């Protein structure tokens, strides 16, 4: 935490220092080029060190105008830039229309329906093909009930004070326990890997929350032996969770992020992997439906054979047909705005994963 605060303070201090002294030395126009250079440096840092928390926070700030609420606020700020007496009507109207559209339950349904239906169809198809096979693990992706990185993790409602488990993660764990029971009845005894991410600690290095104990207690109460439970305290997103799951299941694969290339006269080509990394590990992936395709593709990119089991579906009245649409489905709501914002954020994250080459089949996303 102190490292993060220090990084932010240093960046802010450097900005104001250069802002104060740069015009006295050089022409002011060069200061804009400095801003461009800083932006390029941040983009490069995001690709080189994607797990850096400072990058995550700065990305949340820079991508704020790309989200519905951020775009509305930017338009309103531009409309009021010259004072209340010179309000730009076009920007106000545009902001109103954007806020209205993205706050409608109908819009939220249209944005989530295709994603959820495709995820369910893919899950059913893969289960029909792969169910006879045993799996080595049931991997549960967490949702960050302890928001270490507020840029990448959404604060969720807690079950009870002190439990340390969000309602959505609790539902995912219960589903994983049910899947484990079903698998054991078939003679399969997989591990249950839960990605809870880094946990905050005090000055003495002791954990401040009891999320890991709560996760183990919940799973054991529902029939999962403690010996079959593994906690991932490193993964903060599907990519890092997949890497850690691979290391838990296959400790010999220490270079899963490395690829071999051959430089030839006619160009550069990637060499096929050898060793344990070439063996695909069959797993069941329990993940929120809104990110099921990206998470499944990320795990397949790291040589997993994935059976996706999406959870956390959004249910709308329109799913029973347009003729049953109620008047309330056409009334803006904060819940609909939250859902549409999450879908937009998922699109942005998918683009980032595509640019990094972290998706196994980006063209089918």
C-alpha positions in Angstrom: 0.0 0.0 0.0 2.8 2.4 0.9 4.6 1.6 -2.4 1.4 2.4 -4.3 0.8 5.7 -2.5 4.5 6.6 -3.1 4.3 5.9 -6.8 1.2 8.0 -7.2 2.6 10.9 -5.1 5.8 10.8 -7.2 3.9 11.0 -10.4 1.8 13.9 -9.2 4.8 15.7 -7.8 6.7 15.3 -11.0 3.8 16.6 -13.0 3.5 19.8 -10.9 7.2 20.3 -10.7 7.6 20.2 -14.5 4.5 22.3 -14.9 6.0 25.0 -12.7 9.5 25.1 -14.2 9.1 23.9 -17.7 7.5 27.1 -19.2 10.4 29.1 -17.8 12.9 27.0 -19.6 11.2 26.0 -22.8 8.2 27.0 -24.8 4.8 26.0 -23.3 3.9 23.9 -26.4 6.5 21.4 -25.5 4.6 20.6 -22.3 1.9 19.0 -24.3 4.4 16.7 -25.9 5.5 15.7 -22.4 2.0 14.7 -21.6 1.9 12.5 -24.8 5.2 10.9 -23.7 3.8 10.1 -20.3 0.7 8.6 -21.8 2.8 6.4 -24.1 5.0 5.4 -21.2 1.8 4.4 -19.2 0.6 2.3 -22.2 4.0 0.6 -22.4 4.0 -0.1 -18.7 0.5 -1.6 -18.9 1.9 -4.1 -21.5 5.1 -4.8 -19.6 3.7 -4.9 -16.1 0.0 -5.6 -16.4 -0.2 -6.6 -12.7 1.1 -3.3 -11.5 -1.6 -1.7 -9.3 -0.5 1.9 -10.3 -1.2 1.0 -13.9 -4.6 -0.4 -12.9 -5.6 2.8 -11.2 -4.3 5.0 -14.0 -6.1 2.9 -16.5 -9.3 3.3 -14.6 -8.8 7.1 -14.8 -7.9 7.1 -18.5 -10.7 4.8 -19.5 -13.3 6.7 -17.5 -14.6 8.6 -20.5 -15.1 5.3 -22.4 -17.7 4.2 -19.9 -21.4 5.3 -20.0 -21.3 7.4 -16.8 -17.9 8.8 -17.6 -18.9 9.9 -21.1 -22.0 11.6 -19.7 -20.0 13.5 -17.1 -17.4 14.6 -19.7 -20.1 15.9 -22.0 -21.7 17.8 -19.2 -18.4 19.3 -18.1 -17.7 20.4 -21.6 -21.2 21.9 -21.9 -20.6 23.9 -18.7 -17.0 24.8 -19.4 -17.9 28.5 -20.2 -20.2 29.0 -17.2 -23.9 28.6 -16.5 -24.8 31.5 -18.9 -23.2 29.8 -21.9 -24.4 26.2 -21.7 -23.9 24.2 -24.9 -27.3 22.6 -25.6 -26.0 19.9 -28.0 -23.7 18.4 -25.4 -26.4 18.4 -22.7 -28.8 16.7 -25.1 -26.2 14.1 -26.0 -25.4 13.4 -22.4 -29.1 13.0 -21.6 -29.7 10.6 -24.4 -26.6 8.5 -23.5 -27.6 8.3 -19.8 -31.2 7.4 -20.7 -30.3 4.7 -23.2 -27.7 3.0 -20.9 -30.0 3.2 -17.9 -32.9 1.3 -19.5 -33.4 -2.3 -18.5 -34.1 -3.0 -22.1 -30.6 -1.9 -23.1 -29.1 -4.0 -20.3 -31.0 -7.0 -21.5 -29.9 -6.6 -25.1 -26.3 -6.2 -24.1 -26.2 -9.2 -21.8 -28.6 -11.6 -23.6 -26.3 -12.6 -26.4 -23.3 -13.0 -24.1 -25.2 -15.2 -21.7 -27.0 -17.3 -24.3 -23.7 -18.0 -26.1 -22.0 -18.9 -22.9 -24.8 -21.3 -21.9 -24.8 -22.9 -25.3 -21.0 -23.3 -25.2 -21.1 -24.7 -21.7 -23.8 -27.2 -22.6 -22.0 -28.3 -25.8 -18.7 -28.8 -24.1 -20.3 -30.6 -21.2 -22.0 -33.0 -23.6 -18.7 -33.8 -25.2 -16.4 -33.8 -22.2 -18.5 -35.0 -19.3 -17.4 -38.6 -19.7 -13.9 -37.5 -19.1 -12.5 -36.8 -15.6 -11.1 -33.4 -14.7 -8.2 -32.6 -12.6 -9.7 -29.5 -10.9 -12.7 -27.3 -10.5 -11.4 -23.7 -10.7 -13.5 -20.9 -9.2 -12.7 -17.4 -10.1 -13.3 -14.9 -7.3 -14.8 -11.4 -7.7 -12.5 -9.4 -5.4 -14.6 -9.0 -2.2 -11.5 -7.5 -0.8 -10.7 -4.8 -3.4 -6.9 -4.8 -3.6 -7.0 -3.2 -7.0 -10.0 -0.9 -7.2 -9.5 -0.4 -10.9 -10.0 -4.1 -11.7 -12.2 -5.2 -8.9 -15.8 -4.2 -8.2 -16.8 -3.8 -4.6 -19.6 -6.3 -3.8 -22.1 -6.7 -1.0 -20.9 -8.9 1.9 -22.9 -11.7 3.4 -22.2 -10.7 7.0 -19.8 -8.4 8.6 -16.5 -10.3 9.1 -17.3 -13.2 6.8 -15.1 -11.8 4.0 -17.1 -13.6 1.3 -19.3 -11.8 -1.2 -22.7 -13.1 -2.0 -21.7 -13.8 -5.6 -18.6 -15.7 -4.6 -20.6 -17.7 -2.0 -23.0 -18.8 -4.7 -20.0 -19.8 -6.9 -18.5 -21.8 -4.1 -21.8 -23.6 -3.5 -22.0 -24.4 -7.2 -18.4 -25.7 -7.1 -19.2 -27.9 -4.2 -22.2 -29.3 -6.1 -20.0 -30.0 -9.1 -17.5 -31.7 -6.9 -20.1 -34.0 -5.4 -21.3 -34.9 -8.9 -17.8 -35.7 -10.0 -17.0 -37.8 -7.0 -20.1 -39.9 -7.6 -18.6 -40.7 -11.0 -15.3 -41.8 -9.4 -13.5 -38.5 -10.1 -11.8 -36.7 -7.2 -10.7 -33.3 -8.5 -9.1 -30.4 -6.7 -11.2 -27.3 -6.0 -9.0 -24.2 -6.7 -10.4 -20.9 -5.5 -8.8 -17.7 -6.8 -9.2 -15.3 -3.9 -6.3 -13.1 -4.9 -3.8 -11.3 -2.6 -5.1 -10.6 0.9 -4.2 -7.4 2.8 -1.9 -7.7 5.7 -1.0 -5.5 8.7 2.4 -4.1 9.6 3.4 -7.5 11.0 2.4 -9.4 7.9 -0.7 -10.9 9.4 -3.8 -11.1 7.2 -6.5 -8.5 7.9 -9.4 -10.6 6.6 -10.5 -14.2 7.0 -11.6 -14.8 3.4 -9.4 -17.9 3.1 -10.7 -19.5 6.2 -14.3 -18.6 5.3 -13.8 -20.2 1.8 -12.4 -23.4 3.3 -15.2 -23.5 5.9 -17.9 -23.1 3.4 -16.6 -25.7 1.0 -16.0 -28.3 3.8 -19.5 -27.8 5.1 -20.8 -28.7 1.7 -18.9 -31.9 1.2 -15.5 -30.9 -0.1 -12.6 -32.3 1.9 -10.0 -29.7 3.0 -7.3 -31.8 1.5 -8.9 -31.2 -2.0 -9.1 -27.4 -1.5 -6.3 -25.2 -2.9 -6.4 -21.4 -2.6 -4.9 -19.1 -5.2 -3.7 -16.0 -3.4 -1.9 -14.6 -6.4 -4.4 -14.3 -9.3 -6.2 -11.0 -9.6 -7.7 -11.6 -13.1 -8.3 -14.6 -15.4 -4.8 -14.4 -16.8 -2.9 -14.6 -13.5 -5.5 -17.0 -12.1 -4.8 -19.4 -15.1 -1.1 -19.1 -14.6 -1.4 -20.0 -10.9 -3.8 -22.8 -11.5 -1.4 -24.3 -14.1 1.5 -24.1 -11.5 -0.7 -25.8 -8.9 -1.8 -28.6 -11.1 1.5 -29.0 -13.0 4.5 -27.8 -10.9 6.9 -28.9 -13.6 5.7 -26.3 -16.0 7.6 -23.2 -14.8 7.9 -21.5 -18.2 4.2 -21.5 -19.2 4.5 -17.9 -20.4 7.5 -18.5 -22.6 7.4 -19.3 -26.3 10.1 -20.4 -28.7 10.7 -18.7 -32.0 12.9 -19.7 -35.0 14.5 -16.9 -37.1 14.6 -18.1 -40.7 15.4 -16.4 -44.0 11.7 -16.1 -44.9 10.7 -14.7 -41.5 10.1 -15.7 -37.9 7.9 -18.6 -36.9 6.9 -20.0 -33.5 8.2 -23.4 -32.6 5.8 -26.0 -31.1 6.0 -26.4 -27.3 7.5 -29.5 -25.8 7.4 -31.1 -22.4 4.7 -31.0 -19.9 3.3 -27.7 -21.2 2.0 -29.4 -24.3 -0.4 -31.6 -22.3 -3.7 -29.9 -21.8 -5.2 -30.1 -18.3 -9.0 -30.8 -18.2 -10.8 -28.5 -15.7 -14.2 -27.2 -14.9 -14.2 -23.4 -14.8 -16.8 -21.6 -12.6 -16.9 -18.0 -13.6 -19.4 -15.1 -13.9 -21.3 -15.4 -17.1 -20.4 -11.9 -18.2 -16.7 -12.9 -18.5 -17.1 -16.6 -19.3 -15.9 -16.4 -22.9 -12.8 -14.3 -22.1 -11.9 -16.4 -19.0 -12.4 -19.7 -21.0 -10.3 -18.4 -23.9 -7.6 -17.2 -21.5 -7.4 -20.6 -19.8 -7.3 -22.4 -23.1 -4.4 -20.2 -24.2 -2.5 -21.6 -21.3 -3.1 -25.2 -22.3 -6.2 -26.0 -20.3 -9.2 -28.1 -21.6 -12.0 -26.0 -20.3 -15.5 -27.0 -19.4 -17.1 -23.6 -18.6 -19.8 -23.4 -15.9 -21.0 -19.8 -15.9 -22.9 -18.3 -13.0 -24.2 -14.9 -11.9 -26.8 -14.6 -14.6 -28.8 -11.4 -15.1 -32.6 -12.2 -15.3 -34.9 -9.8 -17.1 -38.6 -10.0 -17.7 -37.9 -9.6 -21.4 -36.4 -13.1 -21.5 -40.0 -14.5 -21.8 -40.7 -12.4 -24.9 -41.1 -8.8 -25.9 -44.9 -9.2 -25.6 -44.5 -9.6 -21.9 -42.4 -6.5 -21.4 -43.6 -4.4 -18.5 -43.6 -0.7 -18.3 -40.9 -0.9 -15.7 -38.6 -2.3 -18.3 -38.7 1.1 -20.0 -38.0 3.1 -16.9 -34.3 4.0 -16.3 -32.8 2.4 -13.2 -29.4 2.5 -11.4 -29.2 -1.3 -11.6 -29.5 -1.2 -15.4 -26.7 1.4 -15.6 -24.5 -0.8 -13.4 -25.0 -3.8 -15.7 -24.4 -1.9 -18.9 -21.3 -0.4 -17.4 -20.0 -3.8 -16.6 -20.7 -5.1 -20.1 -18.8 -2.1 -21.6 -15.9 -2.6 -19.2 -15.8 -6.3 -20.2 -15.6 -5.3 -23.9 -12.7 -3.0 -23.1 -10.9 -5.7 -21.1 -11.4 -8.2 -23.9 -9.8 -5.8 -26.3 -6.8 -5.5 -24.0 -6.5 -9.3 -23.7 -6.7 -9.5 -27.5 -3.9 -7.0 -27.9 -1.7 -8.8 -25.4 -2.3 -12.2 -27.2 -3.8 -13.8 -24.1 -6.9 -15.3 -25.9 -6.8 -18.7 -27.6 -9.5 -17.9 -30.1 -10.1 -14.2 -30.2 -12.0 -14.3 -33.6 -14.7 -16.4 -32.0 -15.2 -14.2 -29.0 
